Amino acid sequence: MINSLDETVELMLSSDYKDRFKAEYYQLVYRIEKLTNMVNNWDNLSFTPTCEKSWYIRQLYSMNEYLEVLQLRAKKENVDVDETITFTRAIKDGDLVIPLRE
């Protein structure tokens, strides 16, 4: 996996759509990881988030759905991405349960 978005620049700028697809995929995985960490550490953040926690959880849900679509497309289009990322845990906020990826 990537450690910063900078690592995807070359792929983003490629003329090959498969490279651009990989950049999009790895950027999304990176953002999911960062937002998941923020939500999981909500009570210990060094700043006060602008939005309610439930908004960030809804965003994570949408991002996970988007990642699932990209994984399906990757298979169909023969794009080699790390598809070992799976739903393995969840965050519960009220009645809303959000599956998160590891």
Backbone as XML, in Angstrom:
<?xml version="1.0"?>
<chain id="A" units="angstrom">
  <residue number="1" name="MET">
    <atom name="N" x="0.826" y="-1.185" z="0.000"/>
    <atom name="CA" x="0.000" y="0.000" z="0.000"/>
    <atom name="C" x="0.871" y="1.250" z="0.000"/>
  </residue>
  <residue number="2" name="ILE">
    <atom name="N" x="0.237" y="2.377" z="-0.190"/>
    <atom name="CA" x="0.976" y="3.631" z="-0.265"/>
    <atom name="C" x="1.018" y="4.319" z="1.100"/>
  </residue>
  <residue number="3" name="ASN">
    <atom name="N" x="2.025" y="5.147" z="1.291"/>
    <atom name="CA" x="2.183" y="5.887" z="2.543"/>
    <atom name="C" x="1.822" y="7.354" z="2.406"/>
  </residue>
  <residue number="4" name="SER">
    <atom name="N" x="1.702" y="7.831" z="1.178"/>
    <atom name="CA" x="1.285" y="9.212" z="0.934"/>
    <atom name="C" x="0.691" y="9.297" z="-0.469"/>
  </residue>
  <residue number="5" name="LEU">
    <atom name="N" x="-0.116" y="10.309" z="-0.675"/>
    <atom name="CA" x="-0.728" y="10.491" z="-1.993"/>
    <atom name="C" x="0.312" y="10.835" z="-3.053"/>
  </residue>
  <residue number="6" name="ASP">
    <atom name="N" x="1.434" y="11.403" z="-2.638"/>
    <atom name="CA" x="2.503" y="11.736" z="-3.576"/>
    <atom name="C" x="2.977" y="10.516" z="-4.362"/>
  </residue>
  <residue number="7" name="GLU">
    <atom name="N" x="2.870" y="9.359" z="-3.741"/>
    <atom name="CA" x="3.335" y="8.130" z="-4.385"/>
    <atom name="C" x="2.478" y="7.729" z="-5.584"/>
  </residue>
  <residue number="8" name="THR">
    <atom name="N" x="1.340" y="8.367" z="-5.763"/>
    <atom name="CA" x="0.442" y="8.017" z="-6.861"/>
    <atom name="C" x="0.525" y="8.990" z="-8.034"/>
  </residue>
  <residue number="9" name="VAL">
    <atom name="N" x="1.329" y="10.022" z="-7.915"/>
    <atom name="CA" x="1.375" y="11.063" z="-8.948"/>
    <atom name="C" x="1.757" y="10.495" z="-10.312"/>
  </residue>
  <residue number="10" name="GLU">
    <atom name="N" x="2.779" y="9.674" z="-10.353"/>
    <atom name="CA" x="3.224" y="9.114" z="-11.630"/>
    <atom name="C" x="2.104" y="8.299" z="-12.290"/>
  </residue>
  <residue number="11" name="LEU">
    <atom name="N" x="1.413" y="7.505" z="-11.480"/>
    <atom name="CA" x="0.296" y="6.723" z="-12.022"/>
    <atom name="C" x="-0.829" y="7.634" z="-12.511"/>
  </residue>
  <residue number="12" name="MET">
    <atom name="N" x="-1.119" y="8.690" z="-11.764"/>
    <atom name="CA" x="-2.190" y="9.629" z="-12.145"/>
    <atom name="C" x="-1.920" y="10.301" z="-13.476"/>
  </residue>
  <residue number="13" name="LEU">
    <atom name="N" x="-0.671" y="10.566" z="-13.745"/>
    <atom name="CA" x="-0.303" y="11.309" z="-14.946"/>
    <atom name="C" x="-0.018" y="10.417" z="-16.143"/>
  </residue>
  <residue number="14" name="SER">
    <atom name="N" x="-0.136" y="9.129" z="-15.957"/>
    <atom name="CA" x="0.134" y="8.175" z="-17.024"/>
    <atom name="C" x="-0.894" y="8.303" z="-18.151"/>
  </residue>
  <residue number="15" name="SER">
    <atom name="N" x="-0.469" y="7.973" z="-19.350"/>
    <atom name="CA" x="-1.409" y="7.940" z="-20.474"/>
    <atom name="C" x="-2.189" y="6.620" z="-20.500"/>
  </residue>
  <residue number="16" name="ASP">
    <atom name="N" x="-1.777" y="5.649" z="-19.704"/>
    <atom name="CA" x="-2.435" y="4.345" z="-19.638"/>
    <atom name="C" x="-3.575" y="4.401" z="-18.615"/>
  </residue>
  <residue number="17" name="TYR">
    <atom name="N" x="-4.781" y="4.119" z="-19.061"/>
    <atom name="CA" x="-5.927" y="4.221" z="-18.157"/>
    <atom name="C" x="-5.821" y="3.251" z="-16.989"/>
  </residue>
  <residue number="18" name="LYS">
    <atom name="N" x="-5.134" y="2.124" z="-17.174"/>
    <atom name="CA" x="-4.979" y="1.174" z="-16.074"/>
    <atom name="C" x="-4.118" y="1.767" z="-14.957"/>
  </residue>
  <residue number="19" name="ASP">
    <atom name="N" x="-3.114" y="2.524" z="-15.320"/>
    <atom name="CA" x="-2.299" y="3.202" z="-14.303"/>
    <atom name="C" x="-3.122" y="4.253" z="-13.567"/>
  </residue>
  <residue number="20" name="ARG">
    <atom name="N" x="-3.916" y="5.010" z="-14.326"/>
    <atom name="CA" x="-4.765" y="6.027" z="-13.689"/>
    <atom name="C" x="-5.805" y="5.366" z="-12.782"/>
  </residue>
  <residue number="21" name="PHE">
    <atom name="N" x="-6.316" y="4.222" z="-13.199"/>
    <atom name="CA" x="-7.248" y="3.459" z="-12.379"/>
    <atom name="C" x="-6.578" y="3.052" z="-11.063"/>
  </residue>
  <residue number="22" name="LYS">
    <atom name="N" x="-5.343" y="2.545" z="-11.161"/>
    <atom name="CA" x="-4.606" y="2.150" z="-9.961"/>
    <atom name="C" x="-4.406" y="3.338" z="-9.025"/>
  </residue>
  <residue number="23" name="ALA">
    <atom name="N" x="-4.088" y="4.496" z="-9.584"/>
    <atom name="CA" x="-3.905" y="5.697" z="-8.766"/>
    <atom name="C" x="-5.190" y="6.016" z="-8.013"/>
  </residue>
  <residue number="24" name="GLU">
    <atom name="N" x="-6.294" y="5.994" z="-8.718"/>
    <atom name="CA" x="-7.593" y="6.275" z="-8.103"/>
    <atom name="C" x="-7.876" y="5.275" z="-6.982"/>
  </residue>
  <residue number="25" name="TYR">
    <atom name="N" x="-7.622" y="4.027" z="-7.241"/>
    <atom name="CA" x="-7.857" y="2.955" z="-6.280"/>
    <atom name="C" x="-7.000" y="3.150" z="-5.028"/>
  </residue>
  <residue number="26" name="TYR">
    <atom name="N" x="-5.699" y="3.327" z="-5.216"/>
    <atom name="CA" x="-4.804" y="3.453" z="-4.063"/>
    <atom name="C" x="-5.018" y="4.752" z="-3.291"/>
  </residue>
  <residue number="27" name="GLN">
    <atom name="N" x="-5.414" y="5.813" z="-3.973"/>
    <atom name="CA" x="-5.747" y="7.055" z="-3.277"/>
    <atom name="C" x="-6.975" y="6.857" z="-2.392"/>
  </residue>
  <residue number="28" name="LEU">
    <atom name="N" x="-7.952" y="6.144" z="-2.911"/>
    <atom name="CA" x="-9.157" y="5.885" z="-2.131"/>
    <atom name="C" x="-8.842" y="5.031" z="-0.908"/>
  </residue>
  <residue number="29" name="VAL">
    <atom name="N" x="-8.054" y="3.989" z="-1.089"/>
    <atom name="CA" x="-7.664" y="3.133" z="0.041"/>
    <atom name="C" x="-6.949" y="3.974" z="1.098"/>
  </residue>
  <residue number="30" name="TYR">
    <atom name="N" x="-6.036" y="4.821" z="0.670"/>
    <atom name="CA" x="-5.295" y="5.688" z="1.589"/>
    <atom name="C" x="-6.251" y="6.594" z="2.375"/>
  </residue>
  <residue number="31" name="ARG">
    <atom name="N" x="-7.191" y="7.200" z="1.672"/>
    <atom name="CA" x="-8.139" y="8.113" z="2.320"/>
    <atom name="C" x="-9.058" y="7.370" z="3.289"/>
  </residue>
  <residue number="32" name="ILE">
    <atom name="N" x="-9.471" y="6.161" z="2.925"/>
    <atom name="CA" x="-10.290" y="5.353" z="3.830"/>
    <atom name="C" x="-9.511" y="5.060" z="5.110"/>
  </residue>
  <residue number="33" name="GLU">
    <atom name="N" x="-8.252" y="4.682" z="4.969"/>
    <atom name="CA" x="-7.431" y="4.382" z="6.144"/>
    <atom name="C" x="-7.307" y="5.595" z="7.055"/>
  </residue>
  <residue number="34" name="LYS">
    <atom name="N" x="-7.054" y="6.761" z="6.474"/>
    <atom name="CA" x="-6.886" y="7.978" z="7.277"/>
    <atom name="C" x="-8.182" y="8.371" z="7.975"/>
  </residue>
  <residue number="35" name="LEU">
    <atom name="N" x="-9.288" y="8.333" z="7.254"/>
    <atom name="CA" x="-10.566" y="8.712" z="7.847"/>
    <atom name="C" x="-11.006" y="7.695" z="8.900"/>
  </residue>
  <residue number="36" name="THR">
    <atom name="N" x="-10.736" y="6.423" z="8.660"/>
    <atom name="CA" x="-11.042" y="5.386" z="9.648"/>
    <atom name="C" x="-10.279" y="5.645" z="10.942"/>
  </residue>
  <residue number="37" name="ASN">
    <atom name="N" x="-9.001" y="5.976" z="10.818"/>
    <atom name="CA" x="-8.203" y="6.281" z="12.005"/>
    <atom name="C" x="-8.768" y="7.476" z="12.762"/>
  </residue>
  <residue number="38" name="MET">
    <atom name="N" x="-9.212" y="8.485" z="12.033"/>
    <atom name="CA" x="-9.777" y="9.666" z="12.679"/>
    <atom name="C" x="-11.040" y="9.293" z="13.455"/>
  </residue>
  <residue number="39" name="VAL">
    <atom name="N" x="-11.925" y="8.552" z="12.821"/>
    <atom name="CA" x="-13.178" y="8.170" z="13.472"/>
    <atom name="C" x="-12.913" y="7.264" z="14.670"/>
  </residue>
  <residue number="40" name="ASN">
    <atom name="N" x="-11.994" y="6.329" z="14.513"/>
    <atom name="CA" x="-11.681" y="5.411" z="15.613"/>
    <atom name="C" x="-11.046" y="6.119" z="16.807"/>
  </residue>
  <residue number="41" name="ASN">
    <atom name="N" x="-10.377" y="7.231" z="16.558"/>
    <atom name="CA" x="-9.718" y="7.985" z="17.634"/>
    <atom name="C" x="-10.454" y="9.275" z="17.966"/>
  </residue>
  <residue number="42" name="TRP">
    <atom name="N" x="-11.728" y="9.301" z="17.690"/>
    <atom name="CA" x="-12.560" y="10.500" z="17.807"/>
    <atom name="C" x="-12.379" y="11.230" z="19.138"/>
  </residue>
  <residue number="43" name="ASP">
    <atom name="N" x="-12.384" y="10.511" z="20.230"/>
    <atom name="CA" x="-12.316" y="11.145" z="21.552"/>
    <atom name="C" x="-10.925" y="11.642" z="21.908"/>
  </residue>
  <residue number="44" name="ASN">
    <atom name="N" x="-9.925" y="11.298" z="21.130"/>
    <atom name="CA" x="-8.551" y="11.694" z="21.433"/>
    <atom name="C" x="-7.937" y="12.587" z="20.361"/>
  </residue>
  <residue number="45" name="LEU">
    <atom name="N" x="-8.758" y="13.173" z="19.505"/>
    <atom name="CA" x="-8.242" y="14.029" z="18.437"/>
    <atom name="C" x="-7.657" y="15.314" z="19.017"/>
  </residue>
  <residue number="46" name="SER">
    <atom name="N" x="-6.655" y="15.844" z="18.349"/>
    <atom name="CA" x="-6.017" y="17.087" z="18.798"/>
    <atom name="C" x="-6.729" y="18.322" z="18.251"/>
  </residue>
  <residue number="47" name="PHE">
    <atom name="N" x="-7.857" y="18.107" z="17.603"/>
    <atom name="CA" x="-8.656" y="19.198" z="17.044"/>
    <atom name="C" x="-10.129" y="18.840" z="17.197"/>
  </residue>
  <residue number="48" name="THR">
    <atom name="N" x="-10.973" y="19.817" z="17.005"/>
    <atom name="CA" x="-12.408" y="19.587" z="17.064"/>
    <atom name="C" x="-12.956" y="19.543" z="15.643"/>
  </residue>
  <residue number="49" name="PRO">
    <atom name="N" x="-13.440" y="18.383" z="15.205"/>
    <atom name="CA" x="-13.984" y="18.283" z="13.851"/>
    <atom name="C" x="-15.160" y="19.244" z="13.658"/>
  </residue>
  <residue number="50" name="THR">
    <atom name="N" x="-15.304" y="19.726" z="12.457"/>
    <atom name="CA" x="-16.371" y="20.664" z="12.123"/>
    <atom name="C" x="-17.728" y="19.971" z="12.076"/>
  </residue>
  <residue number="51" name="CYS">
    <atom name="N" x="-17.753" y="18.763" z="11.535"/>
    <atom name="CA" x="-19.007" y="18.026" z="11.351"/>
    <atom name="C" x="-19.198" y="16.998" z="12.462"/>
  </residue>
  <residue number="52" name="GLU">
    <atom name="N" x="-20.434" y="16.538" z="12.577"/>
    <atom name="CA" x="-20.733" y="15.473" z="13.526"/>
    <atom name="C" x="-20.050" y="14.182" z="13.073"/>
  </residue>
  <residue number="53" name="LYS">
    <atom name="N" x="-19.758" y="13.329" z="14.029"/>
    <atom name="CA" x="-19.111" y="12.050" z="13.741"/>
    <atom name="C" x="-19.910" y="11.242" z="12.724"/>
  </residue>
  <residue number="54" name="SER">
    <atom name="N" x="-21.226" y="11.301" z="12.807"/>
    <atom name="CA" x="-22.068" y="10.517" z="11.903"/>
    <atom name="C" x="-21.832" y="10.884" z="10.441"/>
  </residue>
  <residue number="55" name="TRP">
    <atom name="N" x="-21.472" y="12.116" z="10.173"/>
    <atom name="CA" x="-21.196" y="12.521" z="8.788"/>
    <atom name="C" x="-19.950" y="11.812" z="8.257"/>
  </residue>
  <residue number="56" name="TYR">
    <atom name="N" x="-18.934" y="11.739" z="9.104"/>
    <atom name="CA" x="-17.698" y="11.076" z="8.689"/>
    <atom name="C" x="-17.940" y="9.573" z="8.500"/>
  </residue>
  <residue number="57" name="ILE">
    <atom name="N" x="-18.800" y="9.014" z="9.345"/>
    <atom name="CA" x="-19.123" y="7.599" z="9.199"/>
    <atom name="C" x="-19.894" y="7.361" z="7.907"/>
  </residue>
  <residue number="58" name="ARG">
    <atom name="N" x="-20.810" y="8.246" z="7.588"/>
    <atom name="CA" x="-21.534" y="8.130" z="6.308"/>
    <atom name="C" x="-20.572" y="8.237" z="5.137"/>
  </residue>
  <residue number="59" name="GLN">
    <atom name="N" x="-19.598" y="9.125" z="5.264"/>
    <atom name="CA" x="-18.591" y="9.260" z="4.207"/>
    <atom name="C" x="-17.806" y="7.961" z="4.062"/>
  </residue>
  <residue number="60" name="LEU">
    <atom name="N" x="-17.420" y="7.361" z="5.178"/>
    <atom name="CA" x="-16.700" y="6.088" z="5.124"/>
    <atom name="C" x="-17.528" y="5.012" z="4.448"/>
  </residue>
  <residue number="61" name="TYR">
    <atom name="N" x="-18.805" y="4.983" z="4.756"/>
    <atom name="CA" x="-19.676" y="4.001" z="4.119"/>
    <atom name="C" x="-19.648" y="4.175" z="2.603"/>
  </residue>
  <residue number="62" name="SER">
    <atom name="N" x="-19.808" y="5.412" z="2.148"/>
    <atom name="CA" x="-19.806" y="5.689" z="0.705"/>
    <atom name="C" x="-18.472" y="5.342" z="0.075"/>
  </residue>
  <residue number="63" name="MET">
    <atom name="N" x="-17.401" y="5.653" z="0.763"/>
    <atom name="CA" x="-16.072" y="5.356" z="0.243"/>
    <atom name="C" x="-15.866" y="3.849" z="0.114"/>
  </residue>
  <residue number="64" name="ASN">
    <atom name="N" x="-16.366" y="3.092" z="1.085"/>
    <atom name="CA" x="-16.253" y="1.629" z="1.020"/>
    <atom name="C" x="-17.075" y="1.061" z="-0.128"/>
  </residue>
  <residue number="65" name="GLU">
    <atom name="N" x="-18.246" y="1.626" z="-0.370"/>
    <atom name="CA" x="-19.057" y="1.198" z="-1.512"/>
    <atom name="C" x="-18.307" y="1.477" z="-2.820"/>
  </residue>
  <residue number="66" name="TYR">
    <atom name="N" x="-17.724" y="2.646" z="-2.905"/>
    <atom name="CA" x="-16.956" y="3.053" z="-4.077"/>
    <atom name="C" x="-15.778" y="2.104" z="-4.292"/>
  </residue>
  <residue number="67" name="LEU">
    <atom name="N" x="-15.091" y="1.747" z="-3.212"/>
    <atom name="CA" x="-13.964" y="0.824" z="-3.316"/>
    <atom name="C" x="-14.414" y="-0.535" z="-3.826"/>
  </residue>
  <residue number="68" name="GLU">
    <atom name="N" x="-15.570" y="-0.978" z="-3.361"/>
    <atom name="CA" x="-16.088" y="-2.264" z="-3.836"/>
    <atom name="C" x="-16.352" y="-2.220" z="-5.347"/>
  </residue>
  <residue number="69" name="VAL">
    <atom name="N" x="-16.904" y="-1.119" z="-5.828"/>
    <atom name="CA" x="-17.141" y="-0.969" z="-7.270"/>
    <atom name="C" x="-15.818" y="-0.993" z="-8.027"/>
  </residue>
  <residue number="70" name="LEU">
    <atom name="N" x="-14.817" y="-0.295" z="-7.509"/>
    <atom name="CA" x="-13.509" y="-0.297" z="-8.181"/>
    <atom name="C" x="-12.912" y="-1.697" z="-8.210"/>
  </residue>
  <residue number="71" name="GLN">
    <atom name="N" x="-13.090" y="-2.462" z="-7.149"/>
    <atom name="CA" x="-12.572" y="-3.832" z="-7.136"/>
    <atom name="C" x="-13.273" y="-4.686" z="-8.183"/>
  </residue>
  <residue number="72" name="LEU">
    <atom name="N" x="-14.568" y="-4.530" z="-8.323"/>
    <atom name="CA" x="-15.300" y="-5.282" z="-9.348"/>
    <atom name="C" x="-14.845" y="-4.878" z="-10.749"/>
  </residue>
  <residue number="73" name="ARG">
    <atom name="N" x="-14.679" y="-3.581" z="-10.950"/>
    <atom name="CA" x="-14.196" y="-3.111" z="-12.254"/>
    <atom name="C" x="-12.794" y="-3.627" z="-12.538"/>
  </residue>
  <residue number="74" name="ALA">
    <atom name="N" x="-11.937" y="-3.634" z="-11.521"/>
    <atom name="CA" x="-10.559" y="-4.095" z="-11.705"/>
    <atom name="C" x="-10.545" y="-5.535" z="-12.211"/>
  </residue>
  <residue number="75" name="LYS">
    <atom name="N" x="-11.390" y="-6.360" z="-11.650"/>
    <atom name="CA" x="-11.468" y="-7.746" z="-12.112"/>
    <atom name="C" x="-11.929" y="-7.814" z="-13.564"/>
  </residue>
  <residue number="76" name="LYS">
    <atom name="N" x="-12.988" y="-7.095" z="-13.854"/>
    <atom name="CA" x="-13.581" y="-7.126" z="-15.201"/>
    <atom name="C" x="-12.626" y="-6.559" z="-16.245"/>
  </residue>
  <residue number="77" name="GLU">
    <atom name="N" x="-11.876" y="-5.513" z="-15.875"/>
    <atom name="CA" x="-10.996" y="-4.827" z="-16.822"/>
    <atom name="C" x="-9.545" y="-5.312" z="-16.749"/>
  </residue>
  <residue number="78" name="ASN">
    <atom name="N" x="-9.303" y="-6.353" z="-15.948"/>
    <atom name="CA" x="-7.955" y="-6.914" z="-15.797"/>
    <atom name="C" x="-6.926" y="-5.869" z="-15.367"/>
  </residue>
  <residue number="79" name="VAL">
    <atom name="N" x="-7.303" y="-5.120" z="-14.343"/>
    <atom name="CA" x="-6.385" y="-4.146" z="-13.758"/>
    <atom name="C" x="-5.863" y="-4.759" z="-12.463"/>
  </residue>
  <residue number="80" name="ASP">
    <atom name="N" x="-4.549" y="-4.866" z="-12.357"/>
    <atom name="CA" x="-3.923" y="-5.513" z="-11.208"/>
    <atom name="C" x="-3.828" y="-4.531" z="-10.034"/>
  </residue>
  <residue number="81" name="VAL">
    <atom name="N" x="-4.758" y="-4.677" z="-9.073"/>
    <atom name="CA" x="-4.714" y="-3.888" z="-7.838"/>
    <atom name="C" x="-4.750" y="-4.856" z="-6.669"/>
  </residue>
  <residue number="82" name="ASP">
    <atom name="N" x="-4.402" y="-4.374" z="-5.510"/>
    <atom name="CA" x="-4.424" y="-5.198" z="-4.305"/>
    <atom name="C" x="-5.870" y="-5.370" z="-3.865"/>
  </residue>
  <residue number="83" name="GLU">
    <atom name="N" x="-6.457" y="-6.487" z="-4.198"/>
    <atom name="CA" x="-7.857" y="-6.746" z="-3.872"/>
    <atom name="C" x="-7.991" y="-7.541" z="-2.586"/>
  </residue>
  <residue number="84" name="THR">
    <atom name="N" x="-6.917" y="-7.641" z="-1.817"/>
    <atom name="CA" x="-6.986" y="-8.376" z="-0.562"/>
    <atom name="C" x="-7.611" y="-7.526" z="0.542"/>
  </residue>
  <residue number="85" name="ILE">
    <atom name="N" x="-7.899" y="-6.278" z="0.234"/>
    <atom name="CA" x="-8.544" y="-5.404" z="1.209"/>
    <atom name="C" x="-9.997" y="-5.857" z="1.313"/>
  </residue>
  <residue number="86" name="THR">
    <atom name="N" x="-10.411" y="-6.264" z="2.507"/>
    <atom name="CA" x="-11.755" y="-6.799" z="2.686"/>
    <atom name="C" x="-12.429" y="-6.157" z="3.892"/>
  </residue>
  <residue number="87" name="PHE">
    <atom name="N" x="-13.747" y="-6.318" z="3.978"/>
    <atom name="CA" x="-14.476" y="-5.859" z="5.147"/>
    <atom name="C" x="-14.094" y="-6.743" z="6.320"/>
  </residue>
  <residue number="88" name="THR">
    <atom name="N" x="-13.582" y="-6.143" z="7.382"/>
    <atom name="CA" x="-13.151" y="-6.951" z="8.514"/>
    <atom name="C" x="-13.633" y="-6.428" z="9.853"/>
  </residue>
  <residue number="89" name="ARG">
    <atom name="N" x="-14.141" y="-5.217" z="9.913"/>
    <atom name="CA" x="-14.615" y="-4.674" z="11.176"/>
    <atom name="C" x="-15.630" y="-3.585" z="10.865"/>
  </residue>
  <residue number="90" name="ALA">
    <atom name="N" x="-16.228" y="-3.047" z="11.900"/>
    <atom name="CA" x="-17.259" y="-2.036" z="11.687"/>
    <atom name="C" x="-17.201" y="-0.984" z="12.785"/>
  </residue>
  <residue number="91" name="ILE">
    <atom name="N" x="-17.719" y="0.181" z="12.456"/>
    <atom name="CA" x="-17.914" y="1.251" z="13.433"/>
    <atom name="C" x="-19.414" y="1.383" z="13.610"/>
  </residue>
  <residue number="92" name="LYS">
    <atom name="N" x="-19.852" y="1.459" z="14.841"/>
    <atom name="CA" x="-21.279" y="1.643" z="15.109"/>
    <atom name="C" x="-21.484" y="3.039" z="15.672"/>
  </residue>
  <residue number="93" name="ASP">
    <atom name="N" x="-22.421" y="3.747" z="15.082"/>
    <atom name="CA" x="-22.782" y="5.075" z="15.555"/>
    <atom name="C" x="-24.297" y="5.130" z="15.607"/>
  </residue>
  <residue number="94" name="GLY">
    <atom name="N" x="-24.838" y="4.962" z="16.793"/>
    <atom name="CA" x="-26.285" y="4.864" z="16.912"/>
    <atom name="C" x="-26.757" y="3.581" z="16.252"/>
  </residue>
  <residue number="95" name="ASP">
    <atom name="N" x="-27.727" y="3.690" z="15.368"/>
    <atom name="CA" x="-28.241" y="2.521" z="14.654"/>
    <atom name="C" x="-27.460" y="2.222" z="13.385"/>
  </residue>
  <residue number="96" name="LEU">
    <atom name="N" x="-26.532" y="3.076" z="13.045"/>
    <atom name="CA" x="-25.777" y="2.937" z="11.804"/>
    <atom name="C" x="-24.525" y="2.089" z="12.048"/>
  </residue>
  <residue number="97" name="VAL">
    <atom name="N" x="-24.387" y="0.995" z="11.307"/>
    <atom name="CA" x="-23.196" y="0.148" z="11.396"/>
    <atom name="C" x="-22.489" y="0.234" z="10.056"/>
  </residue>
  <residue number="98" name="ILE">
    <atom name="N" x="-21.237" y="0.649" z="10.096"/>
    <atom name="CA" x="-20.468" y="0.855" z="8.880"/>
    <atom name="C" x="-19.366" y="-0.187" z="8.805"/>
  </residue>
  <residue number="99" name="PRO">
    <atom name="N" x="-19.373" y="-1.041" z="7.775"/>
    <atom name="CA" x="-18.258" y="-1.972" z="7.615"/>
    <atom name="C" x="-17.025" y="-1.206" z="7.153"/>
  </residue>
  <residue number="100" name="LEU">
    <atom name="N" x="-15.907" y="-1.516" z="7.760"/>
    <atom name="CA" x="-14.649" y="-0.857" z="7.399"/>
    <atom name="C" x="-13.662" y="-1.879" z="6.891"/>
  </residue>
  <residue number="101" name="ARG">
    <atom name="N" x="-12.742" y="-1.408" z="6.094"/>
    <atom name="CA" x="-11.726" y="-2.289" z="5.542"/>
    <atom name="C" x="-10.453" y="-2.159" z="6.332"/>
  </residue>
  <residue number="102" name="GLU">
    <atom name="N" x="-9.682" y="-3.231" z="6.365"/>
    <atom name="CA" x="-8.411" y="-3.216" z="7.069"/>
    <atom name="C" x="-7.299" y="-2.754" z="6.195"/>
  </residue>
</chain>
